[in-house]
Amino acid sequence: MIKAVDMRKGMVVEYEGQLWTVHDFQIVSKGNWRSYVAAKLKNFKTGNVVDSRFSTDDKLETPRVETREYEYLYREGDSYIFMNTETFDQINVPADLIPDGEHYLKGNERCKLLLMDDAVVGAELPNVVELAIAETAPQVRGATATNQMKDATLETGLKIRVPPFIETGEVVRVDTRTGEYLERA
């Protein structure tokens, strides 16, 4: 158990009966008012980010969460199948624990799973993934003079905006946090 002022970015806390990861926090003190901690928390199950306010004396439970690297194999119904890269054991992970997983996961993609008492409670997708362009409009001459973007569909079905010089079949890097094109791979 920790005080709210001791929370740090990336820490896992239990709040309102659910597990959250601390995305950002700030200790605020205004003039004569009491200090408080303003934090952005991301829910493991839903992926929702909420702004929370804690008194400096509030205590939060810090469950023992272990992070292990797994390799994504395939999707089966409403779950993803991962393999432990050390023991080669396979594990089923419910799809609702990995929001947007179907858009960013492809075979042999490495992913960190968060385990509590050997049960999966969440997953951390890599910040950047490389995916092939399945479909996009052909390149238009002279379109690079302005900062235009065109629609593209990736191999996983995700639709993003890419620069006009990107063509079907090319591999691009995509930020999983924002869903935006970063660069060619």
Secondary structure, 3 states (H helix, E strand, C coil): CEEHHHCCCCCEEEECCEEEEEEEEEEECCCCCCCEEEEEEEECCCCCEEEEEEECCCEEECCCCEEEEEEEEEEECCEEEEEECCCCCEEEEEHHHCCCHHHHCCCCCEEEEEEECCEEEEEECCCEEEEEEEEECCCCCCHHHCCCCEEEEECCCCEEEECCCCCCCCEEEEECCCCEEEEEC
